[in-house]
Amino acid sequence: MATPAAPVLALTSGEPAGIGPELVLMLAAEGVAGTRPVAVGDPGLLAERAAALGLAVELVELAPGEAVPAARPGRLPVWPVALRAPVRPGVLEVANADYVLETLDVAIHACRAGQAAGMVTAPLHKGVILDAGHARFTGHTEYLRDACGVEEVVMMLATDAALHAERPGWMGSAALRVALATTHLPLREVADAITRERLMRVLRILDADLMRWFGVARPRIAVCGLNPHAGEGGHLGREELEVIEPTLEALRGEGLTLDGPLPADTLFTPRHLTGVDAVLAMYHDQGLPVLKYAGFGRAANITLGLPLVRTSVDHGTALDLAGTGRADPGSLRVAVALAAQMAARGGGN
């Protein structure tokens, strides 16, 4: 029986003035086992950055639909997208905002057309895209939601399980996964956004995709309260009593295994995380500081609820590091490996 070909993954190179292009090149230089990565970006930019950093990477431009060769260290296939303006490392250029969005569109189309089994995104810069006039842009996650025409997506970050094996007793022995009920909202808007309908959608997606993409037979999800001490019985806020607890009880009736709502300040300890497959935090900075403290640079961002595989790095554009060669490709390495595993479980091409 023939061995299945390694899955093709589209790697968008992100903000061209940031570290994204060099992270993609670093990964290509060292080689990636078990997948066939294709960069989505400007070949000239990639060639310039490789030369500046002394990276020996052969760029192979591919036409749409052209077969992607087997991966090997030092070779990087590219689906070309042209820059709109010249780039200097560390210096943002508003004219290139449309270039960044086009790389996403190319990767999304490749996934939906069966040319790629998933996409992995290097960091973009939200500010420069907003400054270019894309007023509704709030990030990769929401852009993918709209491009794929789905009602709800869920942002989840996960640490590399191997990291925890290196640190016995540290945050449990399994990968730490933290999903978000709300993503890029000002803090004063969060409480109003925590509704029964949103929590229903988010928790159903989280439960289903832990089974689909991560092979968890019956996910156990720990849910944070919104308020300190999970509301202290209503004395520190009533969202737990009036919204979160009734919603969790209704979902338990559907067969979901849910713990909570639990105080976020004690949930993230080994005792409470034992046996938990994912944590649902109510807002961005409730759950992600803990995860990034536990595994920054060894974690990946995953978008759940999409009809395709999408992972990303756990950091930003790091404009101060761009072009210096000091950027660390560790998170991109984890994101690529995770995307390949998800594609294999989900039947990606």
C-alpha positions in Angstrom: 0.0 0.0 0.0 1.4 3.4 -1.0 2.4 5.8 1.7 0.1 8.9 1.6 1.8 12.1 0.4 2.7 14.6 3.1 0.0 17.3 3.4 0.5 20.6 1.7 0.4 23.6 4.1 0.1 27.2 2.9 2.4 29.5 5.0 1.4 33.1 4.7 4.5 35.2 5.3 2.6 38.0 7.3 3.5 41.6 7.6 6.5 42.1 5.2 8.3 44.6 7.5 8.1 42.1 10.4 9.7 38.8 11.3 7.2 36.7 9.4 9.2 36.3 6.1 12.4 35.3 8.0 10.6 32.8 10.2 9.2 31.1 7.1 12.7 31.1 5.6 14.3 29.8 8.8 11.9 26.9 8.9 12.6 26.1 5.3 16.3 26.2 5.9 16.1 23.6 8.7 13.4 21.5 7.0 10.0 20.4 8.1 9.2 16.7 8.5 5.8 15.3 7.6 4.5 18.1 5.5 5.0 20.1 2.3 5.0 23.8 3.2 4.4 26.4 0.5 5.1 30.1 1.3 2.6 32.6 0.2 4.3 35.9 -0.4 6.6 38.0 -2.6 9.5 35.9 -3.9 11.7 39.0 -4.2 11.1 39.9 -0.6 11.9 36.4 0.5 15.1 36.3 -1.6 16.2 39.6 -0.2 15.6 38.6 3.4 17.3 35.2 2.9 20.4 36.9 1.5 20.5 39.5 4.2 20.4 36.8 6.9 22.7 34.4 5.2 20.1 31.7 4.8 20.7 29.2 2.0 17.2 28.7 0.7 16.2 27.9 -2.9 12.9 29.5 -3.8 10.7 27.6 -6.2 7.9 29.6 -7.7 4.7 27.6 -8.4 1.8 28.4 -10.6 -1.8 27.8 -9.2 -2.6 24.1 -9.2 1.0 23.1 -10.0 2.2 20.0 -8.0 4.0 20.8 -4.8 7.3 19.0 -4.5 8.4 16.9 -1.5 9.9 19.0 1.3 13.6 19.0 1.8 15.9 21.3 3.9 16.9 24.4 2.0 14.1 24.4 -0.5 10.9 26.6 -0.3 8.1 26.4 -2.8 6.3 29.8 -3.2 2.9 30.8 -4.4 3.8 34.4 -5.5 1.9 37.5 -4.3 3.4 40.8 -5.4 4.3 43.5 -2.8 2.6 46.9 -3.4 5.5 48.9 -2.2 9.2 48.4 -1.3 9.9 47.0 2.2 12.5 47.9 4.9 12.7 45.6 7.9 11.0 47.2 10.9 9.3 50.0 8.9 5.6 49.7 8.2 4.2 50.7 4.9 0.4 51.2 4.6 0.5 50.5 0.9 1.3 46.8 1.7 -1.8 46.2 3.7 -3.6 44.9 0.7 -0.6 42.6 -0.1 -1.0 41.0 3.4 -4.7 40.5 2.9 -4.1 39.0 -0.6 -1.7 36.4 0.9 -4.6 35.3 3.2 -7.0 35.1 0.3 -4.6 33.0 -1.7 -4.2 30.6 1.2 -7.9 30.4 1.9 -8.7 29.7 -1.7 -6.0 26.9 -1.8 -7.5 25.2 1.2 -11.1 25.4 -0.1 -10.0 24.3 -3.6 -8.2 21.2 -2.2 -4.8 22.5 -3.2 -3.7 22.7 0.5 -4.7 20.7 3.6 -4.4 23.7 5.8 -2.9 27.1 6.3 -0.4 28.5 8.8 -0.2 32.3 9.3 2.8 34.4 10.2 1.9 37.5 12.2 0.3 40.5 10.6 0.0 44.1 11.9 -3.6 45.0 12.6 -2.8 48.7 12.9 -1.4 49.1 9.4 -4.4 47.3 7.9 -6.8 49.6 9.7 -4.7 52.6 8.7 -5.1 51.5 5.1 -8.9 51.9 5.3 -10.0 48.4 6.2 -12.0 49.7 9.1 -13.8 46.4 10.0 -10.6 44.4 10.2 -10.0 43.0 13.7 -7.6 40.1 13.1 -6.9 36.9 11.3 -9.6 35.0 13.2 -12.5 37.3 12.2 -11.2 37.7 8.7 -11.2 33.9 8.2 -14.7 33.7 9.7 -16.1 36.1 7.2 -14.1 34.7 4.2 -15.4 31.2 5.0 -19.0 32.4 5.6 -19.4 30.9 9.0 -21.4 32.5 11.9 -18.9 31.8 14.7 -15.3 30.9 15.1 -13.3 30.2 18.3 -9.8 31.3 19.0 -7.8 28.7 20.9 -4.1 28.6 21.8 -2.3 25.4 22.7 1.2 24.7 24.0 3.5 22.0 22.6 2.8 18.9 24.6 6.6 18.1 24.5 7.3 21.2 26.4 5.3 19.9 29.4 7.1 16.5 29.2 10.3 18.5 29.8 8.9 20.1 32.9 7.4 17.4 35.1 4.6 18.8 37.3 4.5 22.2 35.5 0.9 23.1 34.5 0.1 19.4 34.2 1.7 16.8 31.8 -0.5 17.4 28.7 -0.8 20.3 26.3 -2.5 23.4 27.8 -5.3 24.6 25.5 -7.1 27.9 26.2 -10.1 29.0 24.1 -11.7 32.4 24.2 -15.4 33.3 24.5 -14.6 36.8 23.2 -11.5 37.9 21.3 -10.5 41.4 20.3 -12.9 43.5 22.3 -12.2 46.5 24.6 -12.6 45.3 28.2 -15.6 47.5 29.0 -17.5 45.7 26.2 -16.8 42.1 27.4 -19.6 41.7 29.9 -22.3 42.6 27.5 -20.8 40.2 24.9 -21.1 37.2 27.3 -24.5 36.0 26.3 -26.2 32.6 26.5 -26.3 32.5 22.7 -22.6 33.2 22.3 -21.5 30.7 25.0 -23.7 28.1 23.4 -22.1 28.5 20.0 -18.5 28.7 21.4 -18.8 25.7 23.6 -20.5 23.5 21.0 -17.7 24.4 18.5 -15.0 23.8 21.1 -16.4 20.4 22.0 -16.9 19.3 18.4 -13.5 20.4 17.2 -11.6 18.9 20.1 -13.1 15.6 18.9 -12.6 16.3 15.1 -9.2 17.9 15.0 -7.6 16.6 18.3 -9.0 13.1 18.6 -10.5 13.7 22.1 -13.3 11.1 22.4 -15.2 13.0 25.1 -13.8 16.4 25.8 -13.8 17.8 29.3 -13.8 21.6 29.3 -13.2 23.9 32.3 -15.0 27.2 32.1 -13.8 30.4 33.7 -16.1 32.8 35.5 -16.2 36.3 34.2 -15.8 38.1 37.6 -13.2 37.7 40.4 -14.0 34.5 42.4 -16.5 33.6 39.7 -18.8 36.2 41.1 -18.7 35.3 44.8 -22.2 34.0 44.7 -23.5 37.2 43.1 -21.7 39.7 45.4 -19.0 40.5 42.8 -21.2 40.3 39.7 -24.2 38.4 38.5 -23.1 37.1 35.1 -22.2 33.7 36.5 -25.6 33.3 38.1 -27.7 34.7 35.4 -25.8 33.7 32.2 -22.9 31.3 32.6 -24.2 28.7 35.0 -27.6 28.3 33.3 -25.9 28.0 29.9 -23.5 25.3 31.2 -26.3 23.4 32.7 -28.2 23.4 29.4 -25.2 22.2 27.5 -24.6 19.4 30.0 -28.1 18.3 29.1 -26.8 17.9 25.5 -24.0 15.7 26.7 -21.1 18.1 27.0 -18.7 17.6 30.0 -18.2 21.0 31.5 -16.6 22.2 34.8 -17.5 25.6 36.2 -17.8 28.5 36.2 -14.5 28.5 38.1 -12.4 31.3 39.5 -9.8 32.0 36.9 -7.1 32.8 39.5 -7.1 29.2 40.8 -8.3 27.2 37.7 -4.9 27.5 36.1 -3.1 25.2 38.6 -2.1 21.5 38.1 -4.8 20.2 40.4 -7.6 21.8 38.5 -6.2 21.2 35.0 -5.7 17.4 35.6 -7.9 15.6 33.1 -9.1 18.8 31.4 -8.8 18.9 27.6 -9.3 22.7 27.3 -10.1 25.8 29.3 -12.6 28.4 28.1 -11.7 31.9 29.2 -14.2 34.7 29.0 -11.8 37.3 27.5 -8.4 37.6 25.8 -6.3 38.6 28.7 -7.9 36.3 31.2 -6.5 33.1 29.7 -3.7 34.0 27.3 -1.2 35.5 29.8 -1.2 32.2 31.7 -0.7 30.1 28.5 2.0 32.4 27.2 3.8 32.3 30.5 3.7 28.6 30.4 4.8 28.1 26.8 5.6 31.3 24.9 7.4 30.5 21.8 6.3 26.8 22.1 2.6 27.4 21.5 0.3 27.9 18.5 -3.0 29.7 17.8 -5.8 27.7 16.2 -9.0 28.9 14.7 -11.9 26.4 15.4 -15.2 26.4 13.7 -13.8 26.8 10.1 -14.2 24.3 7.2 -10.4 24.3 7.0 -7.3 23.9 9.2 -5.7 27.2 10.3 -3.0 27.6 12.9 -0.7 30.5 13.6 2.1 31.7 15.8 1.6 32.8 19.4 3.3 36.2 19.0 3.3 39.4 16.9 5.3 41.0 14.2 8.3 42.0 16.4 9.3 44.9 14.2 12.3 45.5 16.4 13.7 42.1 15.6 13.0 42.1 11.8 16.1 41.7 9.7 18.4 41.0 12.7 18.3 37.2 12.5 17.4 37.0 16.2 13.8 35.9 15.7 12.9 32.5 17.0 10.9 30.2 14.7 9.9 27.9 17.6 6.2 28.9 17.6 5.9 28.6 13.8 7.5 25.2 14.0 4.8 24.2 16.5 2.0 25.7 14.4 3.2 23.8 11.3 3.4 20.5 13.2 0.0 21.0 14.7 -1.6 21.9 11.4 -0.2 18.7 9.8 -1.6 16.7 12.7 -5.0 18.3 12.4 -5.1 17.8 8.7 -4.3 14.1 9.1 -7.1 13.7 11.7 -9.6 15.8 9.7 -8.9 14.1 6.4 -7.2 17.1 4.7 -5.6 16.7 1.3 
